């Protein structure tokens, strides 16, 4: 099988959908924050905290779905902290976001070492198992790739539709989008801009944490210190790639995941002749090229990263 034929294998796309799932959650979370006018650079640390919170909840005897809920709650708490610092207090969103990433990551590592001080390898849990959908999973090619995944993967795709519906078909979604474009117009309608932005950041951060929890509860069955490995930063780029729209963001996440799955297979085939670093950087190079092409006409929220204080014009 040559390099071109690999693209059309079912196993490649099964892996691509699995790799894309945490990116979908986190990208949706960042998209919600930015639609409300808040850049959340705390995404990397929030994903780390979510991955640990979900895993340790299940390890302590909790249900898998309880682990997802706890991860979302932890993410929402960090989102609340970020929101309070950057919305009513007007602190730098860049500095605060990096601070949240450092705080969440460091606190997670501290708690991990506190709970497991002498372990050389992390304990294992029983993660979500693949859940083939009757009938749909039997469809050639698409069935195995899309409909033989775990419940969290299905939830990620459902979340895309839910977020799109809320943003474009509900009053709260209109308020969130308008806060990111013209917060003064929202205030003129008697809606509190501060609470809309803080609420959006909390909801977005909860989704980011669920994306992190996917790694420990669906992709693998343990928590590792560096397992998020820069996925949060990729998701920030995917929001731009998707022009701040959930559907396009989904496409970007799947595209990056396909590049990643593809380079793994290229390593297995050509790794003896070409340094593995070439393959590792391949998905990032291709993603940068795609980002340049797709983002040239992207219209970003006009009030993104612009502090707003009530009564000011």
Secondary structure, 3 states (H helix, E strand, C coil): CCHHHHCCCHHHHHHHHHHHHHHHHHHHHHHHHHHCCCCCCCHHHHHHHHHHHHHHHHHCCCCHHHHHHHHHHHHHHHHHHHHHHHCCCCCCHHHHHHHHHHHHHHHHHHHHHHHCCCCCCCCCCCCCCCCCCCCHHHCCCHHHHHCCCCHHHHHHHHHHHHHHHHHHHCHHHHHHHHHHHCHHHHHHCCCCHHHHHHHHHHHHHHHHHHHHHHHHHHHCCCCCCCCCCCHHHHHHHHHHHCCCCHHHHHHHHHHHHHHHHHHHHHHHHHCCCCCHHHHHHHHHHHHHHHHHHHHCCCCCCCCCCCCCCCCCC
